[in-house]
Amino acid sequence: MSTSNQATPGFNHSIPDKILTPNKVETSIGGLEFFDGIPTDDTATAVFDHLDRMRGVETFLNGIPATSIQGFREGFADIGVSSCNQVSLFAMLDSNSLFLTGNTDTVYALTTFDLSDTGPIVMEIPAGCGPGTVDDAYFRFVTDMGAPGPDRGAGGKYLIIPPDDPSDLHPPVGGAEAVVDGETYFVARSTSYVNLVALRGFLVDGSPDAAIAMFTDGVKIYPLDQAKNPPKMEFTNRSGADFNTIHANNFDFYKELHTVIEREPISFLDPELRGLFASIGIQKGKPFAPDERMTKILTDAVAIGNATARALSFRPRDESSYAYPNSGWYYPAPGGSYEWLKDGGDGGRNMDARTIMFYQATLNTPAMMMKMVGVGSQYAGVATDSAGNPFDGGKLYRLTLPTDIPAKDFWSIVVYDPQTRSELQTTQPLPSMNNKRDDLVVNPDGSVDLYFGPTAPDGDKVNWVATVPGKSWFTYLRLYGPLDSWFDQTWRPSEVELID
C-alpha cells in the first residue's frame, strides 16, 4: 500500500469504503443504526423481523408443492377416502369440487397411499389406460403409467417402494422392470411415504362410461404383502361432490407444511429446504409453536407470499413464461423441465416456474414437458384481455381460434376462478367448451369464436361460457394430440378481446 494514502480515521491505513458500514443507513425497512459496525438493539430487532419475514415468504413459495399434496390427502379424508384400495372416480369433474385447474374433459381415478403404513404398494394397470402418474409428497415425479409409462399402454403391474425400503432395488426415476417374489413389476422407489395416484381416461362419443369401466374392471391397488389376498377395490363416483383439495393461503399453510415434514423421512427434502423451513420453526421431531411475535410475522409473510404466487401465476414477469411476444397467453408449466431446471441446470432450479405450476395446477410428469406431435397434450393459459387488463366477469369477451386448430384428438377451453384456481362456479356445472362434446358453431373459414360473459351474446348459448359479475376469471386452452403448427407457432389463438 502506498504510504502517500491517508489513513482512514480509526485505522492505521486507508480502508476501502466498500467494506465499511456507516453509522446510519437508510433502507426500505427504515433507518438502520450502528456503533462502529455493531447494530443497535432497535436495528437488530428490525433486521431479525425482516429476516424471519423473508424466510416465511420463501417457505410459502417453496412449500406449495408439499401442502398441495397435503390438500389432496385432507380433501380425500373428508369424503372418506383413507386407504389405497379406495379410489375416487370423476366421470365428469364439475365445478362443485375444488381442484386446482381440474379438467372437465378427462375422466379421473384418484387416490393416495402412505407407504409408512402399507409398505410397498402394487398397482395393476389395465391395457389401454390413459396417462397415469404417481407423484411424491412434494409433487416430484415417481413414475408414469399407461401410454407414457414403461408399459407403453399394454398395462402391467407396478410396484412403488418406500424411500427406506431395505431391498437392493434402486431403479432410476420413472422406474424399471424387475422381478420381485417371482412376479415381474415396473418398480419405482418414491422419495416420500405419501404419494398421489392419478389415472386419466377420455370420453368416448361424449360419454365417460368406457373409461369408468376400464378403471373399475382393471385397476387394482394393494400392499405387496397382501398380493395373495388383496383387499376388495372400492370405487366411488365423486362427480358433483362438494369438497376441497386446495392448500391454505393463510397462517394455516404453515401448519399444513409442518404436518408433511413431521410425517415424511428426513431424506424427503434436501438440507437447504429443511433448513429454510426449520428457520421459521417447521422441523421434524419438534412442535410448530411460534410465539406471538413470530405468529404475527408469519401471518404477514404468508400474505406477501400468497400475493407473490398470484403475481407470478397471473402476471408473469419472465418473458419466457409467455407463449408469444406481446401476448397474454402464458405457459402454466414454463421452462420445459419437470425438475424445474433452468437452461438444462446451468441456471439451477427455476423456483418461480415451480411456484407458477403448483400454485395453479397439479401433477408432474416429463410427458407434460415433452414435444410429442400427435401425442399427449399441450396447455396455454390467459388471465388478461388484449389490453392487459384482468377479465371482468360482468363484461363480454371473445376468443377466436383460427382454422385448422392443431389438435389431432380434440381441444377444450375450461374457465377457472382466480380465487380458488378451480373451475368457475356458475349456472353451468361444466364451465367449458369441447369440440367433441359440444356442437359448436364453426365460422365459414373454419375458425371458431368463443364467448365469455354473464349472458350469452344474442341469446346463443352454444359457443359461450358463463362468467360472474363482480368476479374475474382465467382460462386454459388444452390441445389433445397437439400438431406441428402448435409447436412451431404457425397457428396461435387470438388475444381475448373485450366486446362489451
N, C-alpha and C positions, 0 to 999 in steps of 0.2 A: 504494500500500500504506500502511496506517495506521502512523504512527510509534509507536503505542502497542503494536504487536505485538512480542513479544520475539524477538530473533534466535535462530535455531537454532544450537546450538554448531557452530563451524567455518564459519559463514556470516555475511554482513552483515545478512541479513534472515530473516524467518520463512519456512521452506521447507515446502511441503505434505508431510506424512508419506507420502502415497500415491506420491510419486515417488522416495522414498529406499529403499535396501536395507540392512537391518540387518546387523550383522557376523556373525550366525548365524541361519540359517533352517532349521526342521525341515520336511522334505518326505517324500513316500512313497519317495524313493530315498535317504533318510538325511539327516543334518545337513549343510548347506552353509555354508561359512565364507568370509568376505570381509574384506579390509582396505580400508575406505572404498569399498566397492563393487567392488573388484577381486577376482576369485575367487582363492583359494589354489590351489596346484598340485593338491592332492587333490580340491578341488571341481571344477576344470576337467576333471580326468580323469573324475570321476563323471558330470558332465553330458554330456561328449562320448560316453561309453559309452552313456548313456541316449539321446542324440540318434541315434546310429548304430543302436541297438536299435529305436527308434520308426520310423526310416526303413526298417529291414529288415522290420518288420511291415507297414508301408504298402506296401512293394514287393511283398510276398507278396499282400496283398489286392488290389492294383491290377494285379498281373501275371498273375493267374489266367487271364483270357481268352487271353492270348498263349501261356502254357505249355500251356493246354488244347488249342489248335490244334497246338502242337508235339507234344503227346502223341499226337494223331491221326497226324501225319507219322511219328513214330518207330514207332508200332504198325504202321502200314501197311508201313513199310520192313522190319520184322521178318518180315512174311509175303510179302515180295517185290513189293510194290506201289511202283513208283518212277517211273512216267510217267503222263501224263494219260489215255492210252488203256487203262490197266489199271484196271478197275472191280471193286470187291468187292461181291458181292451177298449179301444176308442174307434168304433165303426165310423163315426164322424166326429172329429174333435171340434165341438162348437164353442161359443164364447162363454158358456157358463163356468167352465173350468179355467183356472188361471195357470197357464203355461207360457213361458217365455216364447214369443213368436211361434206358437203352435200352428200346425198346418191343417186346414180343413180338407185337404185333398189326399191325405195319407191316412191309411188305417194303421193304428199303432197297437203294439203289445208291449207293455212296460212293467218292469218290476225292479226291485233292488234286492241285494243279498249282502249278508255280513259274514265274511269268511272266518272271523274270530269265533262265531257261533257254529258254523256249519263245517268248517274245514273245506277242502277242495270241492268245487261245485261242477257238476256235469250239466251241460246244456245240449239237448238233442234238437237239431235244427232241420226242418224238412226241406226236401228239394224244392227249388223254385221260390224260396223265401226272398222277399225283397231285402234291401240293405238293412243290416243289423249291426249294432255296435255295442261293445262293452267299454265303459269309461270308469276310471277310478274315482276316488273321493275328492280329487282336485281337478276333475274333468280332463285327466290325461288319458290318452288312448291306450287301451289294453289289447283289443282285437276287433276285427270286423267279422261278420258272418253273412251268409248268403252270397250274392254275386260278387261283391267287392272283397269278400273274405277268402281264406285259404280253401274253403270248399268249392268256391267258384260257382255257386248256385246249385251244386249237386247235393247239398245237405251233408250232414255228418254230426259227429259228436265232438263237442268242445269241452275242455277241462280247464277251469280257472283255478289256479292255486294261489294261496295267500303269500304275502311278502316274506314271511318267516317259515315257509314250508321247508322241512329239513331234507327233502329229497334232492337228488342231483339233477333235477330238471331245471334248466336255466335257459329257456327259449328266448329268442330275440323279441323285441317289441313287435306285437302283432301276432305272435305265436308261431309254432312249428309242430309238425306231426311227430308223435311219439307213441310208443306202446306202454301202457300202464295196466298192470294186473291182467295182461293178456288181451287188452282191448286197445284199439287204435283211436287216438284222440288228436284233435288240434289243441295243443297245450299252450296256454299263456299264463305268465306269472304277473299278478297285479301288484302294484306298489302300495295298495291300501287294503283294508279289510272290507269296507263298504264299497260296492260297485253298483252302477246303474246299467240295466239292460234295456235297450230299445230296439225292437224289431218293427220293421215297416212293411206294409203291403199296399197295393194300389187298387183303386176302384176298377171294376170290370163292367163296361156298359153302364157306368154311373152307380154301380152297386158295390157295397163292401163285402157281400156275402162270401165270395170266393176267398178273399184274404182272411176273413174270420174263420172259415172252415179250415184253411191251411194252418192257422195258428192252433186252433182247438184240437185238430186231429193229429198234428205233428210235433208241436213243441212240448218238450218235457225238460224240467229243471229240478235237480235233486242233488243232495250231498253224495259225494263219491262213496262214502261208507254205507250208503243205503241203495247202492246200484242194483243189488239183487232183489230189493223190495222197495222201490221208490214210492214216496207218498203220492196220492192222487192229485193231479193238477186241478186247480180251481181257477177258472176263467170267468171274469165278471165284466160285462159291458158297462163302462162308466160314462158313456156318452150322455151328456146332459147333466152330469153330476156337478154340484156346486162345491168346489174345494180349491185350496191354494197350494201351489208348489214353489212360490217365489220367496227368496230371502228378504229379510228386513232391510229397510233403509234408514232405520233409526238406531238408538243405542242397543236394541235387541240384536243387531247384527253381530256385535262382539260376543254376546252370549252364545249365539249360534256357532260362531267360529270356535269358541272355547270347547263346545261340545264335540266338534270334529277333532280338534287337537288332542283332547283327553282320550278319545276313543281309539285313534289310529296309532300305529307304532312310531317311535322316534324317527325311524328311517323314512317315514312318509314324505317329509319335506327336507330340503337341504338346510344347512346351518344358517344361511343368510335369511331365509324366510322364517325359520324357527326363531332366530334372534330378533327379527323385526317384530314378530307377534309377541315374543316374551318381553320386549321393551315396554309394552303397554300392559303387561300383566297376564297375557294369554300363554301359558306354558303347561305342558303335560305334567301331571302329577301335582299341580298346585291349583288352588281355587282361584277363580277370577273374581276378585273382590276389591274393585277400585274404591278409594276413599272419595269424600265429597269433592275435593279439588279435581281428582282425576276423572270422576264421573262427569263433571262439568266440562272439562277439556275434551273428553271423548264424545260427548253429546254435540259439541261444536265441530269436532273433527269429522264425525260421520255425516253431518250436514254438508260440510265442504266436500268430502269425498263423494257423496251422492251427486252433488252439483257437478263435480268434475267428471264423473262417469257419464252423466247426461250430456255434458258438453262434448265429450269425446265421441259419444254414440250418435248424437243427433246434429252436432255442428263440428265434424272432424276438422282439425287444422292441418293435418298431414295430407298434402296433395295426393299422395299415393293411395289414400283411402277412397278417393273418388274414381268412379268408373270412367268419367270423361272430363276433359278440361271445361271449366266454367259451367259445371253441372251440379245439380243437387243429388244425383244418383251416386250412392256410395256402396262399398262392399261391406256387408255385415261381418265378414271374416277377412280383414285386409292382411296383405303381406304374403299370402300363398304358402304359409308354413303352419302345419298343425302343432308344431313345437314352439311356434311364435318366435322363430329365429329371424333376425334381420340380416339381409344381404348374405344369406347362407350361413349365418352365425358370426360373420365378421363384425356385425353391429350388436352382437349379444342378443339378449332377449328383448323382443318388441313388446314391452309391458303394456303400452297403450293399445296395441292391437288385441292383446289378450283381454283387456278390460272391455273394449268395444264389443268383442264377441260375446263374452259371458254375462255382460250386463243386459243384453237384449236377446240372447239366443242360448241354445243348449246343444249338446252332443259335439264330440270332437273325433274326427277320423281323417286320415290322409286322403280318403276318397273325396272329401269335400273340397280339397285344395287342388286336386289334380285336373289337368286339362284332358278330358276324356270325351272326344267328339262322339255324339250319339249315345253316350252312356252317362248315367248318374244325373246330376242336377247342378244348376248354377243359380245364384241368387244375386239380386241387387235391391237396395232399399232407398227410399226417398222420404224425407220429412219436411221439405220446404218446397214452395212453388217456384216458378221460373224467375220471380223477383227476389228469391232468397228468404221469403217470409214463411214462418211456420203455418201449416194448414189450419184453417179456422172451420170448425165443424158446422158453423152456421152459414157457410158460403158454398157455392157450387164450383167444382173444378173438373177439368177434362184432361185425360191422359190418352194419347194416341200411340198405338202400337202399329208401326208401319207394316206393309205387306211382307209376306214371307217370314213370319215370326220363327226364329231359329230354334224350334223345339220339335224333335222327331216324334216324341210321345205325346206330350201336352204341355200347356202353360197355365199358370194361375196367377191371380192377384189376390192377396189377403190384406185386410186393413186391420191395424192394431192401435191400441190405446197407449199413448206415451207414458201415462202414469204406471200402468201395470206391465207394459210391454207384452200384453196378451191380446187376444182378439177383442176388437172393439165391441162393446155390448150395446146393441140397438134392437130394433124390432126384427132384425134379421138374425136368426141364430147362427148363420154361417155368413160372416161379413166378407164375402169373397166372390170372385168370378173365375170360371174354369172352362176352357174351350171344349172339354169333353163332357162335362156335366151340364153346362148351361147352353141353351140355344141362343147364342149371342148374335146380334145384328152385325154383319160384316159390310163394310163400305164397298162400292163397286170396284175400287182399285185393290181390294184385299186387305186394307188396313182396318183396324178396329178402334173405335172411340169408346172409352170407358169414362163413366161419370161418378163423382163422389160429392155428396151434398145431403142436406137434411130432407130434401124432397127430390123425387125423380124429375129430370128435365122433361117437360111436356107430358108428364104422367107415364113416361116409358120406363118401366122398372126392369127391363131385361139387362141392359148394359150399365147397371147402376148399383152402387153400394151406399147404404145409408150412413150418414155421419150425425154427430150430436152437437147441436148449438151449445156454445159455451165450453166446448172441449176441442182439443186438437186431435190429430191422428197421424199415423205414418203407414207406409205400405211396403210390402216386399213383392217383387216380381220373381217368380220361380219358373225356370225352364227345365223341363224333364227331357233328357236326351238332347242336350244343347248341341247346336251345329256350328260349323266353322265361322259363320258370319257373326256369331256372338263373340267368339274368341278374338277374331281379327277386327272387330268393331265396325265392319261394313254395314251392320244393322245395329240400330240403337233406338230405345224408346224415346218419345218426346219428353221434354220437361212437362211438369204438371202445371197447366195453365188455369189461372183464376178466371172464371166465366162471369160470375155474378156474386 
